Amino acid sequence: MSLIEWSDQFALGVEWMDDTHREFVQMVQSLDNAGEDAFLAQYDAFIAHTEDHFQRENEIMQQTAFPPLHCHLSEHENVLNIMRDVRRMVADEGRFDVGRVLVREMAPWFTNHAATMDNMLARFLQMQADGQSVSPSQMPPACGAGCGHEHEAA
């Protein structure tokens, strides 16, 4: 059984986000099945993909003044820092067990992140594309909940 599989529950209706998320899910699946001989190379590709994925979202959020920008940026940076720390542990100490734990944890993290933070971003982008002016007060309260920057514009 796979840790995570792409399904319509992940579709956000923003094509580039959905395409990137499909790739992310596929990479998690591949890493889950990778042997130690292939793990680090696949993990490096996963980090590079995730850096590009987050950078694109970060740029869009900054360009569009996405209200909970700071929370989303912080989440991305925290995940990348953990991924890089785990990479060092795998490469320098042979801690494949730690790498496998990270891979297993990426599935529930992604499910939550896509359903909350990325869902809000997608809704915001769709509203803007429809010509709607979106102010921070129009964003649902849960959009920035728990981040300490509720309804804060960039």
C-alpha positions as CSV (number, residue, x, y, z in Angstrom):
1,M,0.0,0.0,0.0
2,S,1.2,3.4,-0.9
3,L,1.7,6.2,1.7
4,I,-0.2,8.6,-0.5
5,E,-1.8,8.6,-3.9
6,W,-3.0,11.4,-6.0
7,S,-6.8,11.9,-5.8
8,D,-9.3,14.5,-6.7
9,Q,-9.3,15.6,-3.0
10,F,-6.0,17.3,-3.7
11,A,-7.1,19.1,-6.8
12,L,-7.3,22.9,-6.2
13,G,-8.4,24.1,-9.6
14,V,-5.2,26.0,-10.3
15,E,-3.5,23.9,-13.0
16,W,0.2,24.7,-12.2
17,M,-0.5,24.0,-8.5
18,D,-2.2,20.7,-9.2
19,D,0.5,19.6,-11.6
20,T,3.2,20.4,-9.1
21,H,1.3,18.6,-6.3
22,R,0.9,15.5,-8.5
23,E,4.6,15.4,-9.0
24,F,5.2,15.9,-5.3
25,V,2.9,13.0,-4.5
26,Q,4.7,10.8,-7.1
27,M,8.0,11.6,-5.6
28,V,6.9,10.7,-2.1
29,Q,5.6,7.4,-3.4
30,S,9.0,6.8,-5.2
31,L,11.0,7.6,-2.1
32,D,8.8,5.3,0.0
33,N,9.8,2.4,-2.3
34,A,13.4,3.4,-2.9
35,G,16.2,1.1,-1.7
36,E,19.1,2.6,0.2
37,D,21.2,2.5,-3.0
38,A,18.8,4.9,-4.8
39,F,17.4,6.8,-1.8
40,L,19.8,9.7,-1.6
41,A,19.7,10.5,-5.3
42,Q,15.9,10.4,-5.3
43,Y,15.8,12.4,-2.0
44,D,18.1,15.1,-3.6
45,A,15.6,15.3,-6.6
46,F,12.8,15.6,-4.1
47,I,14.5,18.5,-2.3
48,A,15.1,20.3,-5.6
49,H,11.5,19.7,-6.7
50,T,10.2,21.0,-3.3
51,E,12.5,24.1,-3.5
52,D,11.2,24.9,-6.9
53,H,7.6,24.2,-5.8
54,F,7.8,26.4,-2.8
55,Q,9.7,29.2,-4.6
56,R,7.0,29.4,-7.2
57,E,4.3,29.6,-4.6
58,N,6.3,32.1,-2.6
59,E,6.8,34.4,-5.6
60,I,3.1,34.3,-6.5
61,M,2.1,35.0,-2.9
62,Q,4.4,38.0,-2.8
63,Q,3.3,39.3,-6.2
64,T,-0.4,39.1,-5.3
65,A,-0.1,40.3,-1.6
66,F,-1.7,37.1,-0.4
67,P,-2.9,38.0,3.1
68,P,-1.5,35.1,5.2
69,L,1.8,35.3,3.3
70,H,4.0,35.2,6.3
71,C,2.5,32.0,7.7
72,H,2.7,30.2,4.3
73,L,6.3,31.4,3.7
74,S,7.3,30.2,7.2
75,E,5.8,26.8,6.7
76,H,7.7,26.4,3.5
77,E,11.0,27.4,5.0
78,N,10.5,25.1,8.0
79,V,9.8,22.1,5.8
80,L,12.8,22.8,3.7
81,N,15.1,23.2,6.7
82,I,13.9,19.9,8.0
83,M,14.4,18.2,4.6
84,R,17.9,19.6,4.4
85,D,18.8,18.5,8.0
86,V,17.5,15.0,7.3
87,R,19.5,14.9,4.0
88,R,22.7,15.7,6.0
89,M,21.9,12.9,8.4
90,V,21.3,10.4,5.6
91,A,24.4,11.4,3.6
92,D,26.9,12.0,6.5
93,E,25.7,9.5,9.1
94,G,23.9,6.8,7.0
95,R,20.7,7.5,8.8
96,F,18.3,6.1,6.3
97,D,15.9,5.4,9.1
98,V,15.6,9.1,9.7
99,G,15.1,9.7,5.9
100,R,12.3,7.1,5.9
101,V,10.6,8.7,8.8
102,L,10.6,12.0,7.0
103,V,9.1,10.4,3.9
104,R,6.4,8.8,5.9
105,E,5.6,12.2,7.6
106,M,5.4,14.0,4.3
107,A,2.2,12.3,3.3
108,P,0.1,13.6,6.2
109,W,1.9,17.0,6.2
110,F,1.1,17.4,2.5
111,T,-2.5,16.3,2.9
112,N,-3.0,19.0,5.6
113,H,-1.0,21.7,3.8
114,A,-2.8,21.2,0.5
115,A,-6.2,21.2,2.2
116,T,-5.5,24.4,4.3
117,M,-2.8,26.7,3.2
118,D,-2.6,25.8,-0.5
119,N,-6.4,25.7,-0.7
120,M,-6.6,29.2,0.6
121,L,-4.0,30.4,-1.9
122,A,-5.8,28.7,-4.8
123,R,-9.1,30.3,-3.8
124,F,-7.4,33.7,-3.5
125,L,-5.8,33.3,-6.9
126,Q,-9.1,32.2,-8.5
127,M,-10.9,35.2,-7.0
128,Q,-8.3,37.5,-8.3
129,A,-8.5,35.8,-11.8
130,D,-12.2,36.4,-11.7
131,G,-11.6,40.1,-11.2
132,Q,-12.6,40.2,-7.6
133,S,-10.7,42.5,-5.3
134,V,-9.8,40.5,-2.3
135,S,-8.9,42.3,0.9
136,P,-7.6,40.6,4.0
137,S,-10.9,41.0,5.8
138,Q,-12.6,38.9,3.0
139,M,-10.4,35.9,3.7
140,P,-11.9,33.3,5.9
141,P,-10.6,33.5,9.5
142,A,-9.0,30.0,9.3
143,C,-6.8,31.3,6.5
144,G,-4.1,32.5,8.9
145,A,-5.2,30.7,12.0
146,G,-2.4,29.9,14.4
147,C,0.3,31.7,12.5
148,G,0.2,35.0,14.4
149,H,-0.3,37.0,11.2
150,E,-4.1,36.7,10.7
151,H,-5.2,38.9,7.9
152,E,-1.9,40.6,7.6
153,A,-1.1,41.9,4.1
154,A,2.5,41.7,2.8
